Structures are given as C-alpha cells and as structure tokens.
Amino acid sequence: MLALSLRQGFCCCVYLCVFLMSFQAIAKDEDSAIVEQIKRAVVVVTTFDVKGKPLAQGSGFFISANRIVTNFHVIKNSGSVQVKIYKSKVLTVAKIIAFNDRRDIALLELNQSPANICVLPIVESPPQEGSQIFVVSNPRGSSWKVTKGNAESVWDFQGIGELLQISAAIHPGSSGGPVTNDKGQVVGIAVMRTNSAIDLNFAIPAIAIKELQENLSNDSQASNEIKRSLRLENLNTH
C-alpha cells in the first residue's frame, strides 16, 4: 500500500514537472514571437551633420506605415537623418513633422511605406508596477538587442515631467527604442539611464506619443521651432 502511494506520488510529480516544462516552453515561444514582432518595428536612427559626417546613433519605432517615433535628443543638431529597417535597407527621413524638446520626443516621416515592417500599438495608461516589459533597441553600436525586466514606479522630474522607471537595462544608443508590455504594446520610450551607485533606467510614458500627434495641427509653429532648434538644411520640414 505504501509502495503504491509512493508510485502515485512519483507519477504526480512527473506529470506536474512535464506540465510546467511544457507551459514554460509555450511561454518562451510566445515571448520569442512578440520580440520578433517588435524587432520588425524598430529602426536604427543615424544622424549626420550638414557635411555628411555621422553624429549619433539611436533607436526609433514605427507607429504607422511611414512614421517613426524617437527621442528629440537623438536628432537634435542634425543635418540629415537616416533609418535602417530590420533585415532591410537604409532610408533617409523626409520630414520631422513634430517634436517636444521638453518631453524629449520627435516624430519622423518617410516618403515611402517600407515592406515587412510592424506598426506597434500604443497603450496610453501606464503599466502596472511589477508587470513584465521588453526593450528592443540599438545600444553601444549593436542593433536590435533585447532586454527584459519589469515596470516600476513613475517619477516626476522637474522640467521634464513624468518618467517611468524600468528594470530592463538601457544604454547609449537605446534612446528612442520602444518599451513594450508582454503583448507587444508600447507603454514607453527608452530615454535615459542614471550613472549612480544604483543605476536607474527610465522611459517616457507612451501617452506622450498621443499628445504629440494631437499637436500636429500647429504646423507653422512646429516648423519654426524645428528650424530654430535643429540644423536641418538637408531635411524638409513640414
């Protein structure tokens, strides 16, 4: 009787282990599919001065078929801007159609809609603290690298506004990359990492994208601001 109970208990443990391993494999496959989808939305943003000399590299991502979000500081003082599409070609940005330098966000536009890209949906409400997030970006000269972590608290920075703290690591070059939830929806834009005893990573809440889009109607003011803040002799402004 004791032997039978032990065998039954052993069998239950085996079935449980197999179930957990299968569940983990399915979860891993789902994560891989989501990450691949995010990668197809992410671009490498490279800026150049008026003489064509490279200035900086950052990240960005598609929010429509031909519009890309990035950080304002990535494109500031540039003469031209190029984006490299995932597993595809390099395109020159046609227009910077909107920006908010205080929130450090800009919206770029291409003259064409590249094939095989992914447009990421935007979530306006902040993620729950502790929920899983992904960052896909181009740090330190690398391309389409993935870091994984959790959403943490929202900080209010004077002169900047609210920023979402995340545990996923970001580095120079990550700026402008999407921070997504486990469904591949954008909850933020990677923006900065503090250099301190405890490194902290921050993202601009995704609501800033919606706010920028709503301000597109003020075209003349946006154009004048761009001309004052950027050196875009080779770039058409809207």
C-alpha positions as CSV (number, residue, x, y, z in Angstrom):
1,M,0.0,0.0,0.0
2,L,2.8,2.3,0.9
3,A,4.7,1.4,-2.3
4,L,1.5,2.2,-4.3
5,S,1.1,5.6,-2.7
6,L,4.8,6.4,-3.4
7,R,4.4,5.4,-7.0
8,Q,1.3,7.5,-7.4
9,G,3.0,10.4,-5.7
10,F,6.0,10.0,-8.0
11,C,3.8,9.9,-11.1
12,C,2.0,13.1,-10.0
13,C,5.3,14.8,-9.6
14,V,6.5,13.7,-13.0
15,Y,3.2,14.9,-14.6
16,L,3.5,18.2,-12.8
17,C,7.1,18.7,-14.0
18,V,6.2,17.8,-17.6
19,F,3.2,20.3,-17.4
20,L,5.4,23.1,-16.0
21,M,8.1,22.4,-18.6
22,S,5.5,22.5,-21.4
23,F,4.0,25.7,-20.0
24,Q,7.4,27.3,-19.9
25,A,8.2,26.3,-23.4
26,I,4.9,27.8,-24.7
27,A,5.6,31.0,-22.8
28,K,9.1,31.2,-24.2
29,D,7.7,30.7,-27.7
30,E,5.2,33.4,-27.2
31,D,7.9,35.8,-25.9
32,S,10.0,35.0,-29.0
33,A,7.1,35.7,-31.3
34,I,6.4,39.0,-29.6
35,V,10.1,40.1,-29.6
36,E,10.4,39.2,-33.4
37,Q,7.3,41.4,-34.0
38,I,8.8,44.3,-32.0
39,K,12.1,44.0,-33.9
40,R,10.3,44.5,-37.2
41,A,9.0,47.8,-35.8
42,V,12.4,49.1,-34.5
43,V,14.8,51.1,-36.6
44,V,18.4,52.2,-36.2
45,V,18.4,56.0,-36.3
46,T,21.7,57.6,-37.5
47,T,22.2,61.4,-37.7
48,F,24.7,63.3,-39.8
49,D,25.9,66.9,-39.9
50,V,25.5,69.2,-42.9
51,K,28.7,67.8,-44.4
52,G,27.5,64.2,-44.1
53,K,29.7,63.3,-41.1
54,P,27.9,60.9,-38.6
55,L,26.9,62.5,-35.4
56,A,24.9,60.0,-33.3
57,Q,23.1,56.7,-33.3
58,G,19.9,55.9,-31.5
59,S,16.7,53.9,-31.9
60,G,13.1,54.5,-33.1
61,F,10.0,52.6,-34.0
62,F,7.0,52.7,-36.4
63,I,3.7,53.9,-35.1
64,S,2.2,54.0,-38.6
65,A,3.3,52.8,-42.1
66,N,5.7,55.7,-42.6
67,R,6.0,57.5,-39.3
68,I,8.6,56.8,-36.6
69,V,9.0,57.9,-33.0
70,T,12.4,58.6,-31.5
71,N,13.9,60.9,-28.8
72,F,14.4,64.5,-29.7
73,H,18.0,64.5,-28.4
74,V,18.8,61.8,-30.9
75,I,18.1,64.0,-33.9
76,K,19.0,67.4,-32.4
77,N,21.5,69.5,-34.4
78,S,21.4,67.1,-37.3
79,G,21.7,68.0,-41.0
80,S,20.1,64.7,-42.1
81,V,18.7,61.6,-40.6
82,Q,18.7,58.0,-41.8
83,V,16.9,54.9,-40.5
84,K,17.8,51.3,-41.1
85,I,14.9,48.9,-41.3
86,Y,15.1,45.5,-39.7
87,K,16.6,43.0,-42.2
88,S,16.2,45.6,-44.9
89,K,17.5,48.8,-46.3
90,V,18.5,52.3,-45.1
91,L,16.1,55.1,-45.8
92,T,16.5,58.9,-45.5
93,V,13.9,60.7,-43.3
94,A,11.9,63.1,-45.4
95,K,10.4,65.2,-42.6
96,I,10.4,65.9,-38.9
97,I,6.7,66.6,-38.5
98,A,6.5,67.2,-34.8
99,F,8.6,67.3,-31.6
100,N,8.5,68.2,-28.0
101,D,12.0,69.0,-26.7
102,R,10.9,69.2,-23.0
103,R,9.4,65.7,-23.2
104,D,12.4,64.6,-25.5
105,I,10.2,63.1,-28.2
106,A,10.1,63.6,-32.0
107,L,8.0,62.2,-34.9
108,L,9.8,61.4,-38.2
109,E,8.2,60.8,-41.6
110,L,9.4,58.8,-44.6
111,N,8.4,59.3,-48.2
112,Q,7.5,55.6,-48.5
113,S,6.0,52.8,-46.5
114,P,8.6,50.1,-46.2
115,A,7.5,46.5,-46.7
116,N,7.5,43.8,-43.9
117,I,7.6,46.3,-41.0
118,C,5.4,46.1,-37.9
119,V,3.5,49.0,-36.5
120,L,3.3,48.9,-32.8
121,P,0.1,49.8,-30.9
122,I,0.3,52.3,-28.1
123,V,-1.2,52.0,-24.6
124,E,-2.0,55.3,-23.1
125,S,-2.4,54.1,-19.5
126,P,0.8,53.3,-17.5
127,P,1.7,49.6,-16.9
128,Q,1.1,48.1,-13.6
129,E,4.1,48.1,-11.3
130,G,5.9,44.8,-11.5
131,S,4.4,43.8,-14.9
132,Q,6.8,42.4,-17.5
133,I,8.3,44.7,-20.2
134,F,10.7,44.4,-23.1
135,V,13.1,47.0,-24.6
136,V,14.3,46.5,-28.1
137,S,17.0,49.0,-29.1
138,N,20.4,49.6,-30.6
139,P,22.8,50.1,-27.7
140,R,26.5,50.8,-28.0
141,G,26.7,50.3,-31.7
142,S,24.8,47.0,-31.6
143,S,21.4,46.5,-33.3
144,W,18.0,45.1,-32.3
145,K,19.1,43.9,-28.9
146,V,16.5,42.8,-26.4
147,T,16.5,43.5,-22.6
148,K,13.7,42.2,-20.4
149,G,12.5,43.5,-17.0
150,N,9.6,45.0,-15.1
151,A,7.8,48.2,-15.0
152,E,8.4,50.1,-11.7
153,S,7.3,53.4,-10.3
154,V,6.6,56.7,-12.1
155,W,8.9,59.6,-11.1
156,D,8.1,63.3,-11.7
157,F,11.2,65.2,-12.8
158,Q,11.2,69.0,-12.6
159,G,11.4,70.5,-16.1
160,I,10.9,67.1,-17.8
161,G,7.7,65.6,-16.4
162,E,6.8,62.1,-15.5
163,L,9.1,59.2,-16.4
164,L,8.5,55.5,-15.9
165,Q,11.3,53.6,-14.1
166,I,12.0,50.2,-15.6
167,S,14.4,47.4,-14.5
168,A,15.3,46.5,-18.1
169,A,18.8,47.9,-18.9
170,I,19.2,50.7,-21.4
171,H,22.5,52.2,-22.7
172,P,23.7,54.9,-25.1
173,G,22.0,54.1,-28.4
174,S,18.9,52.7,-26.7
175,S,17.3,56.1,-26.7
176,G,14.1,56.2,-28.7
177,G,13.6,52.4,-28.5
178,P,10.1,51.1,-27.6
179,V,9.3,49.8,-24.1
180,T,6.5,47.3,-24.6
181,N,4.3,45.1,-22.4
182,D,4.2,41.3,-22.8
183,K,1.6,41.8,-25.6
184,G,4.0,43.9,-27.7
185,Q,2.1,47.2,-27.0
186,V,4.1,50.3,-26.4
187,V,4.0,51.6,-22.8
188,G,7.0,53.9,-23.1
189,I,10.1,55.2,-25.0
190,A,13.5,54.4,-23.6
191,V,15.2,57.7,-22.8
192,M,17.9,57.6,-20.1
193,R,19.9,55.8,-17.5
194,T,21.3,57.4,-14.4
195,N,25.0,56.9,-13.7
196,S,25.0,56.5,-9.9
197,A,25.7,53.8,-7.3
198,I,22.3,52.3,-8.2
199,D,21.8,52.6,-12.0
200,L,18.2,53.6,-12.8
201,N,16.6,53.2,-16.2
202,F,13.7,55.4,-17.4
203,A,11.2,55.7,-20.2
204,I,8.9,58.4,-21.4
205,P,5.3,57.2,-20.9
206,A,3.6,56.3,-24.1
207,I,0.8,58.9,-23.6
208,A,3.4,61.5,-24.8
209,I,3.1,60.0,-28.3
210,K,-0.6,60.6,-28.4
211,E,-0.1,64.1,-27.1
212,L,2.5,64.8,-29.8
213,Q,0.1,63.5,-32.5
214,E,-2.7,65.8,-31.2
215,N,-0.4,68.8,-31.6
216,L,0.3,68.2,-35.3
217,S,-2.3,70.7,-36.3
218,N,0.0,73.5,-35.2
219,D,2.2,73.1,-38.3
220,S,3.6,76.6,-38.7
221,Q,4.8,76.8,-35.1
222,A,6.3,73.3,-35.3
223,S,8.2,74.3,-38.4
224,N,9.6,77.5,-36.9
225,E,10.6,75.6,-33.7
226,I,12.4,72.9,-35.7
227,K,14.3,75.5,-37.7
228,R,15.5,77.2,-34.6
229,S,16.4,74.0,-32.7
230,L,17.8,71.8,-35.4
231,R,20.3,72.2,-38.3
232,L,18.2,70.6,-41.0
233,E,19.4,72.3,-44.2
234,N,19.2,68.9,-46.0
235,L,15.9,67.9,-44.5
236,N,12.4,69.1,-45.5
237,T,10.3,70.2,-42.5
238,H,6.6,70.1,-42.5
